């Protein structure tokens, strides 16, 4: 079985004149969103073997808050510049290249790419993922590449929103 949880980063502040986009921190609301999402995922017994996040501060912080709730070691979170504002094709490549030894994976990133991937892999009519929303996909397959290369449809999907 393969389980992929796609999380859009929580709400962030707008960039200031002295701040790069990838340096934007979470807002107070965003921190609360991430905490609530982490608690929801814990209740669902989500146990990731790997968390990969965009290297943008807002995504990293979201990943860290969620990871704490899931008792995942913060030092094991993998940051990827490839996920920063990534288009769907780039995210699909990351998924295709996931290690086959890891069955339960979380990816934290950005719209519109994450929403597009959610529609490609899961529900075609799914709207845009809200901030701190998570889309869970489960497949009965042994390989990540098979999902991407053969377009295997998930056996189950679930959408989690923090409020």
MOJO-V852769 format. One record per residue. N is the residue number from 1. RES is the residue in three letters. OMEGA is omega as a letter, one per 20 degrees, with the letter a starting at -180 (999 if undefined). Layout:
BEGIN
n=N res=RES omega=OMEGA
n=N res=RES omega=OMEGA
END
This chain:
BEGIN
n=1 res=UNK omega=r
n=2 res=UNK omega=r
n=3 res=UNK omega=a
n=4 res=UNK omega=r
n=5 res=UNK omega=r
n=6 res=UNK omega=a
n=7 res=UNK omega=r
n=8 res=UNK omega=a
n=9 res=UNK omega=r
n=10 res=UNK omega=a
n=11 res=UNK omega=a
n=12 res=UNK omega=r
n=13 res=UNK omega=r
n=14 res=UNK omega=r
n=15 res=UNK omega=r
n=16 res=UNK omega=a
n=17 res=UNK omega=a
n=18 res=UNK omega=a
n=19 res=UNK omega=r
n=20 res=UNK omega=a
n=21 res=UNK omega=a
n=22 res=UNK omega=r
n=23 res=UNK omega=a
n=24 res=UNK omega=r
n=25 res=UNK omega=r
n=26 res=UNK omega=r
n=27 res=UNK omega=r
n=28 res=UNK omega=r
n=29 res=UNK omega=a
n=30 res=UNK omega=r
n=31 res=UNK omega=r
n=32 res=UNK omega=r
n=33 res=UNK omega=a
n=34 res=UNK omega=r
n=35 res=UNK omega=a
n=36 res=UNK omega=r
n=37 res=UNK omega=r
n=38 res=UNK omega=r
n=39 res=UNK omega=r
n=40 res=UNK omega=a
n=41 res=UNK omega=r
n=42 res=UNK omega=r
n=43 res=UNK omega=r
n=44 res=UNK omega=r
n=45 res=UNK omega=r
n=46 res=UNK omega=a
n=47 res=UNK omega=a
n=48 res=UNK omega=r
n=49 res=UNK omega=a
n=50 res=UNK omega=r
n=51 res=UNK omega=r
n=52 res=UNK omega=a
n=53 res=UNK omega=r
n=54 res=UNK omega=r
n=55 res=UNK omega=r
n=56 res=UNK omega=a
n=57 res=UNK omega=a
n=58 res=UNK omega=r
n=59 res=UNK omega=r
n=60 res=UNK omega=a
n=61 res=UNK omega=r
n=62 res=UNK omega=r
n=63 res=UNK omega=a
n=64 res=UNK omega=a
n=65 res=UNK omega=r
n=66 res=UNK omega=a
n=67 res=UNK omega=r
n=68 res=UNK omega=r
n=69 res=UNK omega=a
n=70 res=UNK omega=r
n=71 res=UNK omega=r
n=72 res=UNK omega=a
n=73 res=UNK omega=a
n=74 res=UNK omega=a
n=75 res=UNK omega=r
n=76 res=UNK omega=r
n=77 res=UNK omega=a
n=78 res=UNK omega=r
n=79 res=UNK omega=a
n=80 res=UNK omega=r
n=81 res=UNK omega=r
n=82 res=UNK omega=a
n=83 res=UNK omega=a
n=84 res=UNK omega=a
n=85 res=UNK omega=a
n=86 res=UNK omega=r
n=87 res=UNK omega=a
n=88 res=UNK omega=a
n=89 res=UNK omega=r
n=90 res=UNK omega=r
n=91 res=UNK omega=r
n=92 res=UNK omega=r
n=93 res=UNK omega=r
n=94 res=UNK omega=r
n=95 res=UNK omega=r
n=96 res=UNK omega=a
n=97 res=UNK omega=r
n=98 res=UNK omega=a
n=99 res=UNK omega=a
n=100 res=UNK omega=r
n=101 res=UNK omega=a
n=102 res=UNK omega=a
n=103 res=UNK omega=a
n=104 res=UNK omega=a
n=105 res=UNK omega=r
n=106 res=UNK omega=r
n=107 res=UNK omega=r
n=108 res=UNK omega=a
n=109 res=UNK omega=a
n=110 res=UNK omega=r
n=111 res=UNK omega=j
n=112 res=UNK omega=a
n=113 res=UNK omega=a
n=114 res=UNK omega=r
n=115 res=UNK omega=r
n=116 res=UNK omega=r
n=117 res=UNK omega=r
n=118 res=UNK omega=r
n=119 res=UNK omega=r
n=120 res=UNK omega=a
n=121 res=UNK omega=a
n=122 res=UNK omega=a
n=123 res=UNK omega=a
n=124 res=UNK omega=a
n=125 res=UNK omega=r
n=126 res=UNK omega=r
n=127 res=UNK omega=r
n=128 res=UNK omega=r
n=129 res=UNK omega=r
n=130 res=UNK omega=r
n=131 res=UNK omega=a
n=132 res=UNK omega=r
n=133 res=UNK omega=a
n=134 res=UNK omega=r
n=135 res=UNK omega=a
n=136 res=UNK omega=r
n=137 res=UNK omega=r
n=138 res=UNK omega=r
n=139 res=UNK omega=r
n=140 res=UNK omega=r
n=141 res=UNK omega=a
n=142 res=UNK omega=a
n=143 res=UNK omega=r
n=144 res=UNK omega=a
n=145 res=UNK omega=r
n=146 res=UNK omega=a
n=147 res=UNK omega=a
n=148 res=UNK omega=a
n=149 res=UNK omega=a
n=150 res=UNK omega=r
n=151 res=UNK omega=a
n=152 res=UNK omega=r
n=153 res=UNK omega=r
n=154 res=UNK omega=r
n=155 res=UNK omega=a
n=156 res=UNK omega=r
n=157 res=UNK omega=r
n=158 res=UNK omega=r
n=159 res=UNK omega=r
n=160 res=UNK omega=r
n=161 res=UNK omega=a
n=162 res=UNK omega=a
n=163 res=UNK omega=999
END
